[in-house]
Amino acid sequence: MPSTTLSPQKAFGLRIKELRAQRSLTQEELAERTGMFRTYMSRIEAGLANPTLTMLYTLAGALEVEVVDLFVPATSVPKRVHSINPISRGRSGR
């Protein structure tokens, strides 16, 4: 049975793609912000490239996040609770 665990490169690429999409940026726009080629950006998102440490800082700056935020798995981004309904402890209408 094949493993469903993503490689670190693929997980990183999905996270970059997620952050880019959250900011409504195209690969071309993110590439322009970083000074990288769009084709290289595509390879990063596909998990086929290993960006250097310098590139990680450049990507983080272009996406306006901290470098550590680039490594939060895309599937484990916490969802925020906007409101919580209070629970009534008494009997209603009695």
mmCIF file as gemmi writes it, N, C-alpha and C atoms, coordinates in Angstrom:
data_model
loop_
_atom_site.group_PDB
_atom_site.id
_atom_site.type_symbol
_atom_site.label_atom_id
_atom_site.label_alt_id
_atom_site.label_comp_id
_atom_site.label_asym_id
_atom_site.label_entity_id
_atom_site.label_seq_id
_atom_site.pdbx_PDB_ins_code
_atom_site.Cartn_x
_atom_site.Cartn_y
_atom_site.Cartn_z
_atom_site.occupancy
_atom_site.B_iso_or_equiv
_atom_site.pdbx_formal_charge
_atom_site.auth_seq_id
_atom_site.auth_asym_id
_atom_site.pdbx_PDB_model_num
ATOM 1 N N . MET Axp A 1 ? 0.847 -1.178 0 1 0 ? 1 A 1
ATOM 2 C CA . MET Axp A 1 ? 0 0 0 1 0 ? 1 A 1
ATOM 3 C C . MET Axp A 1 ? 0.893 1.243 0 1 0 ? 1 A 1
ATOM 4 N N . PRO Axp A 2 ? 0.674 2.215 -0.909 1 0 ? 2 A 1
ATOM 5 C CA . PRO Axp A 2 ? 1.523 3.404 -0.972 1 0 ? 2 A 1
ATOM 6 C C . PRO Axp A 2 ? 1.311 4.327 0.214 1 0 ? 2 A 1
ATOM 7 N N . SER Axp A 3 ? 2.375 5.005 0.584 1 0 ? 3 A 1
ATOM 8 C CA . SER Axp A 3 ? 2.324 5.954 1.692 1 0 ? 3 A 1
ATOM 9 C C . SER Axp A 3 ? 1.624 7.242 1.26 1 0 ? 3 A 1
ATOM 10 N N . THR Axp A 4 ? 0.824 7.81 2.159 1 0 ? 4 A 1
ATOM 11 C CA . THR Axp A 4 ? 0.137 9.067 1.863 1 0 ? 4 A 1
ATOM 12 C C . THR Axp A 4 ? 0.869 10.26 2.465 1 0 ? 4 A 1
ATOM 13 N N . THR Axp A 5 ? 2.024 10.018 3.076 1 0 ? 5 A 1
ATOM 14 C CA . THR Axp A 5 ? 2.81 11.086 3.67 1 0 ? 5 A 1
ATOM 15 C C . THR Axp A 5 ? 3.486 11.887 2.562 1 0 ? 5 A 1
ATOM 16 N N . LEU Axp A 6 ? 3.361 13.197 2.636 1 0 ? 6 A 1
ATOM 17 C CA . LEU Axp A 6 ? 3.993 14.073 1.647 1 0 ? 6 A 1
ATOM 18 C C . LEU Axp A 6 ? 5.474 14.218 1.948 1 0 ? 6 A 1
ATOM 19 N N . SER Axp A 7 ? 6.254 14.35 0.895 1 0 ? 7 A 1
ATOM 20 C CA . SER Axp A 7 ? 7.673 14.646 1.081 1 0 ? 7 A 1
ATOM 21 C C . SER Axp A 7 ? 7.781 16.065 1.637 1 0 ? 7 A 1
ATOM 22 N N . PRO Axp A 8 ? 8.882 16.387 2.299 1 0 ? 8 A 1
ATOM 23 C CA . PRO Axp A 8 ? 9.045 17.756 2.812 1 0 ? 8 A 1
ATOM 24 C C . PRO Axp A 8 ? 8.96 18.8 1.697 1 0 ? 8 A 1
ATOM 25 N N . GLN Axp A 9 ? 9.494 18.486 0.525 1 0 ? 9 A 1
ATOM 26 C CA . GLN Axp A 9 ? 9.454 19.437 -0.591 1 0 ? 9 A 1
ATOM 27 C C . GLN Axp A 9 ? 8.027 19.663 -1.071 1 0 ? 9 A 1
ATOM 28 N N . LYS Axp A 10 ? 7.236 18.6 -1.151 1 0 ? 10 A 1
ATOM 29 C CA . LYS Axp A 10 ? 5.844 18.712 -1.6 1 0 ? 10 A 1
ATOM 30 C C . LYS Axp A 10 ? 5.014 19.479 -0.566 1 0 ? 10 A 1
ATOM 31 N N . ALA Axp A 11 ? 5.219 19.166 0.719 1 0 ? 11 A 1
ATOM 32 C CA . ALA Axp A 11 ? 4.482 19.87 1.779 1 0 ? 11 A 1
ATOM 33 C C . ALA Axp A 11 ? 4.83 21.359 1.77 1 0 ? 11 A 1
ATOM 34 N N . PHE Axp A 12 ? 6.105 21.667 1.588 1 0 ? 12 A 1
ATOM 35 C CA . PHE Axp A 12 ? 6.537 23.057 1.524 1 0 ? 12 A 1
ATOM 36 C C . PHE Axp A 12 ? 5.894 23.752 0.325 1 0 ? 12 A 1
ATOM 37 N N . GLY Axp A 13 ? 5.899 23.077 -0.814 1 0 ? 13 A 1
ATOM 38 C CA . GLY Axp A 13 ? 5.306 23.648 -2.015 1 0 ? 13 A 1
ATOM 39 C C . GLY Axp A 13 ? 3.826 23.938 -1.857 1 0 ? 13 A 1
ATOM 40 N N . LEU Axp A 14 ? 3.106 23.028 -1.214 1 0 ? 14 A 1
ATOM 41 C CA . LEU Axp A 14 ? 1.677 23.255 -0.97 1 0 ? 14 A 1
ATOM 42 C C . LEU Axp A 14 ? 1.456 24.45 -0.06 1 0 ? 14 A 1
ATOM 43 N N . ARG Axp A 15 ? 2.337 24.619 0.921 1 0 ? 15 A 1
ATOM 44 C CA . ARG Axp A 15 ? 2.222 25.757 1.837 1 0 ? 15 A 1
ATOM 45 C C . ARG Axp A 15 ? 2.462 27.073 1.097 1 0 ? 15 A 1
ATOM 46 N N . ILE Axp A 16 ? 3.469 27.106 0.222 1 0 ? 16 A 1
ATOM 47 C CA . ILE Axp A 16 ? 3.737 28.316 -0.561 1 0 ? 16 A 1
ATOM 48 C C . ILE Axp A 16 ? 2.53 28.628 -1.44 1 0 ? 16 A 1
ATOM 49 N N . LYS Axp A 17 ? 1.982 27.611 -2.077 1 0 ? 17 A 1
ATOM 50 C CA . LYS Axp A 17 ? 0.819 27.799 -2.941 1 0 ? 17 A 1
ATOM 51 C C . LYS Axp A 17 ? -0.366 28.335 -2.136 1 0 ? 17 A 1
ATOM 52 N N . GLU Axp A 18 ? -0.571 27.782 -0.936 1 0 ? 18 A 1
ATOM 53 C CA . GLU Axp A 18 ? -1.664 28.229 -0.071 1 0 ? 18 A 1
ATOM 54 C C . GLU Axp A 18 ? -1.484 29.699 0.325 1 0 ? 18 A 1
ATOM 55 N N . LEU Axp A 19 ? -0.291 30.056 0.761 1 0 ? 19 A 1
ATOM 56 C CA . LEU Axp A 19 ? -0.029 31.444 1.163 1 0 ? 19 A 1
ATOM 57 C C . LEU Axp A 19 ? -0.186 32.402 -0.016 1 0 ? 19 A 1
ATOM 58 N N . ARG Axp A 20 ? 0.28 31.981 -1.174 1 0 ? 20 A 1
ATOM 59 C CA . ARG Axp A 20 ? 0.145 32.806 -2.381 1 0 ? 20 A 1
ATOM 60 C C . ARG Axp A 20 ? -1.33 33.013 -2.728 1 0 ? 20 A 1
ATOM 61 N N . ALA Axp A 21 ? -2.115 31.939 -2.671 1 0 ? 21 A 1
ATOM 62 C CA . ALA Axp A 21 ? -3.542 32.019 -2.991 1 0 ? 21 A 1
ATOM 63 C C . ALA Axp A 21 ? -4.29 32.895 -1.985 1 0 ? 21 A 1
ATOM 64 N N . GLN Axp A 22 ? -3.915 32.814 -0.718 1 0 ? 22 A 1
ATOM 65 C CA . GLN Axp A 22 ? -4.561 33.647 0.313 1 0 ? 22 A 1
ATOM 66 C C . GLN Axp A 22 ? -4.353 35.128 0.04 1 0 ? 22 A 1
ATOM 67 N N . ARG Axp A 23 ? -3.291 35.445 -0.661 1 0 ? 23 A 1
ATOM 68 C CA . ARG Axp A 23 ? -2.982 36.844 -0.968 1 0 ? 23 A 1
ATOM 69 C C . ARG Axp A 23 ? -3.404 37.228 -2.393 1 0 ? 23 A 1
ATOM 70 N N . SER Axp A 24 ? -4.132 36.324 -3.036 1 0 ? 24 A 1
ATOM 71 C CA . SER Axp A 24 ? -4.633 36.529 -4.402 1 0 ? 24 A 1
ATOM 72 C C . SER Axp A 24 ? -3.512 36.883 -5.376 1 0 ? 24 A 1
ATOM 73 N N . LEU Axp A 25 ? -2.392 36.211 -5.222 1 0 ? 25 A 1
ATOM 74 C CA . LEU Axp A 25 ? -1.253 36.43 -6.106 1 0 ? 25 A 1
ATOM 75 C C . LEU Axp A 25 ? -1.154 35.292 -7.112 1 0 ? 25 A 1
ATOM 76 N N . THR Axp A 26 ? -0.751 35.603 -8.316 1 0 ? 26 A 1
ATOM 77 C CA . THR Axp A 26 ? -0.434 34.567 -9.3 1 0 ? 26 A 1
ATOM 78 C C . THR Axp A 26 ? 1.012 34.136 -9.072 1 0 ? 26 A 1
ATOM 79 N N . GLN Axp A 27 ? 1.384 33.024 -9.676 1 0 ? 27 A 1
ATOM 80 C CA . GLN Axp A 27 ? 2.787 32.61 -9.607 1 0 ? 27 A 1
ATOM 81 C C . GLN Axp A 27 ? 3.677 33.69 -10.206 1 0 ? 27 A 1
ATOM 82 N N . GLU Axp A 28 ? 3.217 34.289 -11.286 1 0 ? 28 A 1
ATOM 83 C CA . GLU Axp A 28 ? 3.984 35.349 -11.952 1 0 ? 28 A 1
ATOM 84 C C . GLU Axp A 28 ? 4.204 36.528 -11.005 1 0 ? 28 A 1
ATOM 85 N N . GLU Axp A 29 ? 3.151 36.936 -10.293 1 0 ? 29 A 1
ATOM 86 C CA . GLU Axp A 29 ? 3.268 38.072 -9.375 1 0 ? 29 A 1
ATOM 87 C C . GLU Axp A 29 ? 4.219 37.757 -8.22 1 0 ? 29 A 1
ATOM 88 N N . LEU Axp A 30 ? 4.111 36.543 -7.684 1 0 ? 30 A 1
ATOM 89 C CA . LEU Axp A 30 ? 5.021 36.167 -6.594 1 0 ? 30 A 1
ATOM 90 C C . LEU Axp A 30 ? 6.46 36.076 -7.114 1 0 ? 30 A 1
ATOM 91 N N . ALA Axp A 31 ? 6.615 35.553 -8.311 1 0 ? 31 A 1
ATOM 92 C CA . ALA Axp A 31 ? 7.949 35.477 -8.913 1 0 ? 31 A 1
ATOM 93 C C . ALA Axp A 31 ? 8.543 36.874 -9.074 1 0 ? 31 A 1
ATOM 94 N N . GLU Axp A 32 ? 7.739 37.832 -9.522 1 0 ? 32 A 1
ATOM 95 C CA . GLU Axp A 32 ? 8.218 39.209 -9.678 1 0 ? 32 A 1
ATOM 96 C C . GLU Axp A 32 ? 8.628 39.8 -8.338 1 0 ? 32 A 1
ATOM 97 N N . ARG Axp A 33 ? 7.836 39.531 -7.288 1 0 ? 33 A 1
ATOM 98 C CA . ARG Axp A 33 ? 8.161 40.056 -5.956 1 0 ? 33 A 1
ATOM 99 C C . ARG Axp A 33 ? 9.462 39.484 -5.41 1 0 ? 33 A 1
ATOM 100 N N . THR Axp A 34 ? 9.793 38.263 -5.822 1 0 ? 34 A 1
ATOM 101 C CA . THR Axp A 34 ? 10.976 37.592 -5.286 1 0 ? 34 A 1
ATOM 102 C C . THR Axp A 34 ? 12.192 37.684 -6.204 1 0 ? 34 A 1
ATOM 103 N N . GLY Axp A 35 ? 11.973 38.079 -7.436 1 0 ? 35 A 1
ATOM 104 C CA . GLY Axp A 35 ? 13.07 38.108 -8.392 1 0 ? 35 A 1
ATOM 105 C C . GLY Axp A 35 ? 13.395 36.74 -8.958 1 0 ? 35 A 1
ATOM 106 N N . MET Axp A 36 ? 12.494 35.789 -8.778 1 0 ? 36 A 1
ATOM 107 C CA . MET Axp A 36 ? 12.676 34.437 -9.305 1 0 ? 36 A 1
ATOM 108 C C . MET Axp A 36 ? 11.88 34.307 -10.606 1 0 ? 36 A 1
ATOM 109 N N . PHE Axp A 37 ? 12.206 33.292 -11.375 1 0 ? 37 A 1
ATOM 110 C CA . PHE Axp A 37 ? 11.434 32.994 -12.575 1 0 ? 37 A 1
ATOM 111 C C . PHE Axp A 37 ? 10.122 32.318 -12.191 1 0 ? 37 A 1
ATOM 112 N N . ARG Axp A 38 ? 9.069 32.545 -12.978 1 0 ? 38 A 1
ATOM 113 C CA . ARG Axp A 38 ? 7.787 31.9 -12.72 1 0 ? 38 A 1
ATOM 114 C C . ARG Axp A 38 ? 7.918 30.378 -12.797 1 0 ? 38 A 1
ATOM 115 N N . THR Axp A 39 ? 8.729 29.897 -13.708 1 0 ? 39 A 1
ATOM 116 C CA . THR Axp A 39 ? 8.905 28.447 -13.848 1 0 ? 39 A 1
ATOM 117 C C . THR Axp A 39 ? 9.552 27.848 -12.593 1 0 ? 39 A 1
ATOM 118 N N . TYR Axp A 40 ? 10.458 28.607 -11.965 1 0 ? 40 A 1
ATOM 119 C CA . TYR Axp A 40 ? 11.065 28.124 -10.723 1 0 ? 40 A 1
ATOM 120 C C . TYR Axp A 40 ? 10.025 28.128 -9.601 1 0 ? 40 A 1
ATOM 121 N N . MET Axp A 41 ? 9.17 29.155 -9.573 1 0 ? 41 A 1
ATOM 122 C CA . MET Axp A 41 ? 8.098 29.221 -8.572 1 0 ? 41 A 1
ATOM 123 C C . MET Axp A 41 ? 7.174 28.013 -8.735 1 0 ? 41 A 1
ATOM 124 N N . SER Axp A 42 ? 6.879 27.658 -9.969 1 0 ? 42 A 1
ATOM 125 C CA . SER Axp A 42 ? 6.047 26.491 -10.247 1 0 ? 42 A 1
ATOM 126 C C . SER Axp A 42 ? 6.711 25.216 -9.728 1 0 ? 42 A 1
ATOM 127 N N . ARG Axp A 43 ? 8.009 25.11 -9.91 1 0 ? 43 A 1
ATOM 128 C CA . ARG Axp A 43 ? 8.75 23.944 -9.425 1 0 ? 43 A 1
ATOM 129 C C . ARG Axp A 43 ? 8.755 23.876 -7.9 1 0 ? 43 A 1
ATOM 130 N N . ILE Axp A 44 ? 8.854 25.03 -7.243 1 0 ? 44 A 1
ATOM 131 C CA . ILE Axp A 44 ? 8.785 25.056 -5.772 1 0 ? 44 A 1
ATOM 132 C C . ILE Axp A 44 ? 7.426 24.531 -5.327 1 0 ? 44 A 1
ATOM 133 N N . GLU Axp A 45 ? 6.357 25.07 -5.905 1 0 ? 45 A 1
ATOM 134 C CA . GLU Axp A 45 ? 5.004 24.669 -5.5 1 0 ? 45 A 1
ATOM 135 C C . GLU Axp A 45 ? 4.716 23.207 -5.8 1 0 ? 45 A 1
ATOM 136 N N . ALA Axp A 46 ? 5.356 22.655 -6.817 1 0 ? 46 A 1
ATOM 137 C CA . ALA Axp A 46 ? 5.172 21.251 -7.177 1 0 ? 46 A 1
ATOM 138 C C . ALA Axp A 46 ? 6.048 20.314 -6.338 1 0 ? 46 A 1
ATOM 139 N N . GLY Axp A 47 ? 6.902 20.89 -5.497 1 0 ? 47 A 1
ATOM 140 C CA . GLY Axp A 47 ? 7.785 20.079 -4.67 1 0 ? 47 A 1
ATOM 141 C C . GLY Axp A 47 ? 8.98 19.537 -5.436 1 0 ? 47 A 1
ATOM 142 N N . LEU Axp A 48 ? 9.335 20.208 -6.523 1 0 ? 48 A 1
ATOM 143 C CA . LEU Axp A 48 ? 10.435 19.74 -7.369 1 0 ? 48 A 1
ATOM 144 C C . LEU Axp A 48 ? 11.705 20.567 -7.222 1 0 ? 48 A 1
ATOM 145 N N . ALA Axp A 49 ? 11.67 21.58 -6.38 1 0 ? 49 A 1
ATOM 146 C CA . ALA Axp A 49 ? 12.848 22.441 -6.187 1 0 ? 49 A 1
ATOM 147 C C . ALA Axp A 49 ? 13.139 22.569 -4.706 1 0 ? 49 A 1
ATOM 148 N N . ASN Axp A 50 ? 14.392 22.811 -4.396 1 0 ? 50 A 1
ATOM 149 C CA . ASN Axp A 50 ? 14.834 23.031 -3.014 1 0 ? 50 A 1
ATOM 150 C C . ASN Axp A 50 ? 15.396 24.44 -2.908 1 0 ? 50 A 1
ATOM 151 N N . PRO Axp A 51 ? 14.56 25.407 -2.504 1 0 ? 51 A 1
ATOM 152 C CA . PRO Axp A 51 ? 15.054 26.784 -2.406 1 0 ? 51 A 1
ATOM 153 C C . PRO Axp A 51 ? 16.144 26.919 -1.346 1 0 ? 51 A 1
ATOM 154 N N . THR Axp A 52 ? 17.059 27.834 -1.584 1 0 ? 52 A 1
ATOM 155 C CA . THR Axp A 52 ? 18.129 28.104 -0.626 1 0 ? 52 A 1
ATOM 156 C C . THR Axp A 52 ? 17.578 28.871 0.567 1 0 ? 52 A 1
ATOM 157 N N . LEU Axp A 53 ? 18.385 28.988 1.597 1 0 ? 53 A 1
ATOM 158 C CA . LEU Axp A 53 ? 18.003 29.756 2.777 1 0 ? 53 A 1
ATOM 159 C C . LEU Axp A 53 ? 17.704 31.207 2.404 1 0 ? 53 A 1
ATOM 160 N N . THR Axp A 54 ? 18.514 31.767 1.531 1 0 ? 54 A 1
ATOM 161 C CA . THR Axp A 54 ? 18.283 33.138 1.078 1 0 ? 54 A 1
ATOM 162 C C . THR Axp A 54 ? 16.932 33.248 0.379 1 0 ? 54 A 1
ATOM 163 N N . MET Axp A 55 ? 16.599 32.257 -0.437 1 0 ? 55 A 1
ATOM 164 C CA . MET Axp A 55 ? 15.312 32.267 -1.131 1 0 ? 55 A 1
ATOM 165 C C . MET Axp A 55 ? 14.143 32.145 -0.157 1 0 ? 55 A 1
ATOM 166 N N . LEU Axp A 56 ? 14.335 31.387 0.929 1 0 ? 56 A 1
ATOM 167 C CA . LEU Axp A 56 ? 13.275 31.258 1.932 1 0 ? 56 A 1
ATOM 168 C C . LEU Axp A 56 ? 12.954 32.615 2.553 1 0 ? 56 A 1
ATOM 169 N N . TYR Axp A 57 ? 13.984 33.37 2.885 1 0 ? 57 A 1
ATOM 170 C CA . TYR Axp A 57 ? 13.768 34.702 3.443 1 0 ? 57 A 1
ATOM 171 C C . TYR Axp A 57 ? 13.115 35.624 2.419 1 0 ? 57 A 1
ATOM 172 N N . THR Axp A 58 ? 13.508 35.492 1.16 1 0 ? 58 A 1
ATOM 173 C CA . THR Axp A 58 ? 12.914 36.302 0.101 1 0 ? 58 A 1
ATOM 174 C C . THR Axp A 58 ? 11.439 35.948 -0.075 1 0 ? 58 A 1
ATOM 175 N N . LEU Axp A 59 ? 11.118 34.657 -0.077 1 0 ? 59 A 1
ATOM 176 C CA . LEU Axp A 59 ? 9.721 34.22 -0.19 1 0 ? 59 A 1
ATOM 177 C C . LEU Axp A 59 ? 8.892 34.72 0.991 1 0 ? 59 A 1
ATOM 178 N N . ALA Axp A 60 ? 9.435 34.582 2.191 1 0 ? 60 A 1
ATOM 179 C CA . ALA Axp A 60 ? 8.721 35.04 3.378 1 0 ? 60 A 1
ATOM 180 C C . ALA Axp A 60 ? 8.435 36.538 3.292 1 0 ? 60 A 1
ATOM 181 N N . GLY Axp A 61 ? 9.421 37.308 2.881 1 0 ? 61 A 1
ATOM 182 C CA . GLY Axp A 61 ? 9.217 38.751 2.739 1 0 ? 61 A 1
ATOM 183 C C . GLY Axp A 61 ? 8.167 39.08 1.701 1 0 ? 61 A 1
ATOM 184 N N . ALA Axp A 62 ? 8.198 38.393 0.571 1 0 ? 62 A 1
ATOM 185 C CA . ALA Axp A 62 ? 7.228 38.641 -0.496 1 0 ? 62 A 1
ATOM 186 C C . ALA Axp A 62 ? 5.813 38.26 -0.082 1 0 ? 62 A 1
ATOM 187 N N . LEU Axp A 63 ? 5.704 37.242 0.783 1 0 ? 63 A 1
ATOM 188 C CA . LEU Axp A 63 ? 4.389 36.797 1.256 1 0 ? 63 A 1
ATOM 189 C C . LEU Axp A 63 ? 3.975 37.475 2.564 1 0 ? 63 A 1
ATOM 190 N N . GLU Axp A 64 ? 4.861 38.326 3.079 1 0 ? 64 A 1
ATOM 191 C CA . GLU Axp A 64 ? 4.616 39.077 4.311 1 0 ? 64 A 1
ATOM 192 C C . GLU Axp A 64 ? 4.324 38.168 5.504 1 0 ? 64 A 1
ATOM 193 N N . VAL Axp A 65 ? 5.182 37.136 5.64 1 0 ? 65 A 1
ATOM 194 C CA . VAL Axp A 65 ? 5.106 36.217 6.775 1 0 ? 65 A 1
ATOM 195 C C . VAL Axp A 65 ? 6.512 36.018 7.329 1 0 ? 65 A 1
ATOM 196 N N . GLU Axp A 66 ? 6.613 35.405 8.478 1 0 ? 66 A 1
ATOM 197 C CA . GLU Axp A 66 ? 7.901 35.022 9.039 1 0 ? 66 A 1
ATOM 198 C C . GLU Axp A 66 ? 8.355 33.732 8.349 1 0 ? 66 A 1
ATOM 199 N N . VAL Axp A 67 ? 9.647 33.495 8.3 1 0 ? 67 A 1
ATOM 200 C CA . VAL Axp A 67 ? 10.171 32.287 7.652 1 0 ? 67 A 1
ATOM 201 C C . VAL Axp A 67 ? 9.544 31.037 8.259 1 0 ? 67 A 1
ATOM 202 N N . VAL Axp A 68 ? 9.378 30.999 9.565 1 0 ? 68 A 1
ATOM 203 C CA . VAL Axp A 68 ? 8.803 29.827 10.222 1 0 ? 68 A 1
ATOM 204 C C . VAL Axp A 68 ? 7.388 29.546 9.705 1 0 ? 68 A 1
ATOM 205 N N . ASP Axp A 69 ? 6.652 30.566 9.293 1 0 ? 69 A 1
ATOM 206 C CA . ASP Axp A 69 ? 5.296 30.378 8.779 1 0 ? 69 A 1
ATOM 207 C C . ASP Axp A 69 ? 5.272 29.631 7.45 1 0 ? 69 A 1
ATOM 208 N N . LEU Axp A 70 ? 6.395 29.586 6.77 1 0 ? 70 A 1
ATOM 209 C CA . LEU Axp A 70 ? 6.469 28.842 5.51 1 0 ? 70 A 1
ATOM 210 C C . LEU Axp A 70 ? 6.425 27.338 5.749 1 0 ? 70 A 1
ATOM 211 N N . PHE Axp A 71 ? 6.687 26.921 6.99 1 0 ? 71 A 1
ATOM 212 C CA . PHE Axp A 71 ? 6.788 25.503 7.292 1 0 ? 71 A 1
ATOM 213 C C . PHE Axp A 71 ? 5.605 24.942 8.064 1 0 ? 71 A 1
ATOM 214 N N . VAL Axp A 72 ? 4.558 25.731 8.248 1 0 ? 72 A 1
ATOM 215 C CA . VAL Axp A 72 ? 3.33 25.232 8.864 1 0 ? 72 A 1
ATOM 216 C C . VAL Axp A 72 ? 2.632 24.39 7.812 1 0 ? 72 A 1
ATOM 217 N N . PRO Axp A 73 ? 2.356 23.119 8.103 1 0 ? 73 A 1
ATOM 218 C CA . PRO Axp A 73 ? 1.693 22.292 7.081 1 0 ? 73 A 1
ATOM 219 C C . PRO Axp A 73 ? 0.372 22.908 6.629 1 0 ? 73 A 1
ATOM 220 N N . ALA Axp A 74 ? 0.143 22.902 5.34 1 0 ? 74 A 1
ATOM 221 C CA . ALA Axp A 74 ? -1.051 23.512 4.753 1 0 ? 74 A 1
ATOM 222 C C . ALA Axp A 74 ? -2.328 22.922 5.34 1 0 ? 74 A 1
ATOM 223 N N . THR Axp A 75 ? -2.322 21.645 5.68 1 0 ? 75 A 1
ATOM 224 C CA . THR Axp A 75 ? -3.533 21.003 6.187 1 0 ? 75 A 1
ATOM 225 C C . THR Axp A 75 ? -3.748 21.223 7.682 1 0 ? 75 A 1
ATOM 226 N N . SER Axp A 76 ? -2.768 21.8 8.386 1 0 ? 76 A 1
ATOM 227 C CA . SER Axp A 76 ? -2.926 21.974 9.826 1 0 ? 76 A 1
ATOM 228 C C . SER Axp A 76 ? -3.081 23.433 10.225 1 0 ? 76 A 1
ATOM 229 N N . VAL Axp A 77 ? -3.405 24.271 9.263 1 0 ? 77 A 1
ATOM 230 C CA . VAL Axp A 77 ? -3.622 25.675 9.59 1 0 ? 77 A 1
ATOM 231 C C . VAL Axp A 77 ? -4.872 25.756 10.453 1 0 ? 77 A 1
ATOM 232 N N . PRO Axp A 78 ? -4.754 26.286 11.674 1 0 ? 78 A 1
ATOM 233 C CA . PRO Axp A 78 ? -5.921 26.309 12.553 1 0 ? 78 A 1
ATOM 234 C C . PRO Axp A 78 ? -7.034 27.195 12.004 1 0 ? 78 A 1
ATOM 235 N N . LYS Axp A 79 ? -8.258 26.702 12.159 1 0 ? 79 A 1
ATOM 236 C CA . LYS Axp A 79 ? -9.417 27.495 11.763 1 0 ? 79 A 1
ATOM 237 C C . LYS Axp A 79 ? -9.875 28.279 12.983 1 0 ? 79 A 1
ATOM 238 N N . ARG Axp A 80 ? -10.199 29.514 12.774 1 0 ? 80 A 1
ATOM 239 C CA . ARG Axp A 80 ? -10.614 30.354 13.891 1 0 ? 80 A 1
ATOM 240 C C . ARG Axp A 80 ? -12.101 30.205 14.157 1 0 ? 80 A 1
ATOM 241 N N . VAL Axp A 81 ? -12.442 30.235 15.413 1 0 ? 81 A 1
ATOM 242 C CA . VAL Axp A 81 ? -13.845 30.209 15.807 1 0 ? 81 A 1
ATOM 243 C C . VAL Axp A 81 ? -14.289 31.659 15.909 1 0 ? 81 A 1
ATOM 244 N N . HIS Axp A 82 ? -15.316 32.01 15.134 1 0 ? 82 A 1
ATOM 245 C CA . HIS Axp A 82 ? -15.775 33.394 15.128 1 0 ? 82 A 1
ATOM 246 C C . HIS Axp A 82 ? -16.745 33.693 16.264 1 0 ? 82 A 1
ATOM 247 N N . SER Axp A 83 ? -17.541 32.73 16.649 1 0 ? 83 A 1
ATOM 248 C CA . SER Axp A 83 ? -18.45 32.959 17.768 1 0 ? 83 A 1
ATOM 249 C C . SER Axp A 83 ? -18.805 31.625 18.4 1 0 ? 83 A 1
ATOM 250 N N . ILE Axp A 84 ? -19.138 31.693 19.65 1 0 ? 84 A 1
ATOM 251 C CA . ILE Axp A 84 ? -19.562 30.505 20.384 1 0 ? 84 A 1
ATOM 252 C C . ILE Axp A 84 ? -20.909 30.827 21.009 1 0 ? 84 A 1
ATOM 253 N N . ASN Axp A 85 ? -21.874 29.965 20.758 1 0 ? 85 A 1
ATOM 254 C CA . ASN Axp A 85 ? -23.2 30.172 21.346 1 0 ? 85 A 1
ATOM 255 C C . ASN Axp A 85 ? -23.189 29.692 22.787 1 0 ? 85 A 1
ATOM 256 N N . PRO Axp A 86 ? -23.734 30.499 23.694 1 0 ? 86 A 1
ATOM 257 C CA . PRO Axp A 86 ? -23.775 30.07 25.095 1 0 ? 86 A 1
ATOM 258 C C . PRO Axp A 86 ? -24.717 28.881 25.272 1 0 ? 86 A 1
ATOM 259 N N . ILE Axp A 87 ? -24.403 28.031 26.228 1 0 ? 87 A 1
ATOM 260 C CA . ILE Axp A 87 ? -25.244 26.873 26.531 1 0 ? 87 A 1
ATOM 261 C C . ILE Axp A 87 ? -26.105 27.226 27.723 1 0 ? 87 A 1
ATOM 262 N N . SER Axp A 88 ? -27.397 27.043 27.575 1 0 ? 88 A 1
ATOM 263 C CA . SER Axp A 88 ? -28.329 27.326 28.661 1 0 ? 88 A 1
ATOM 264 C C . SER Axp A 88 ? -28.327 26.164 29.635 1 0 ? 88 A 1
ATOM 265 N N . ARG Axp A 89 ? -28.177 26.46 30.902 1 0 ? 89 A 1
ATOM 266 C CA . ARG Axp A 89 ? -28.153 25.413 31.92 1 0 ? 89 A 1
ATOM 267 C C . ARG Axp A 89 ? -29.529 25.206 32.542 1 0 ? 89 A 1
ATOM 268 N N . GLY Axp A 90 ? -30.402 26.168 32.394 1 0 ? 90 A 1
ATOM 269 C CA . GLY Axp A 90 ? -31.736 26.042 32.994 1 0 ? 90 A 1
ATOM 270 C C . GLY Axp A 90 ? -32.738 25.537 31.984 1 0 ? 90 A 1
ATOM 271 N N . ARG Axp A 91 ? -33.942 25.253 32.471 1 0 ? 91 A 1
ATOM 272 C CA . ARG Axp A 91 ? -35.018 24.818 31.599 1 0 ? 91 A 1
ATOM 273 C C . ARG Axp A 91 ? -35.657 26.044 30.972 1 0 ? 91 A 1
ATOM 274 N N . SER Axp A 92 ? -35.847 26.012 29.696 1 0 ? 92 A 1
ATOM 275 C CA . SER Axp A 92 ? -36.47 27.158 29.056 1 0 ? 92 A 1
ATOM 276 C C . SER Axp A 92 ? -37.987 27.021 29.114 1 0 ? 92 A 1
ATOM 277 N N . GLY Axp A 93 ? -38.632 28.117 29.447 1 0 ? 93 A 1
ATOM 278 C CA . GLY Axp A 93 ? -40.096 28.178 29.444 1 0 ? 93 A 1
ATOM 279 C C . GLY Axp A 93 ? -40.762 27.482 30.594 1 0 ? 93 A 1
ATOM 280 N N . ARG Axp A 94 ? -40.043 27.092 31.613 1 0 ? 94 A 1
ATOM 281 C CA . ARG Axp A 94 ? -40.669 26.417 32.748 1 0 ? 94 A 1
ATOM 282 C C . ARG Axp A 94 ? -40.386 27.123 34.02 1 0 ? 94 A 1
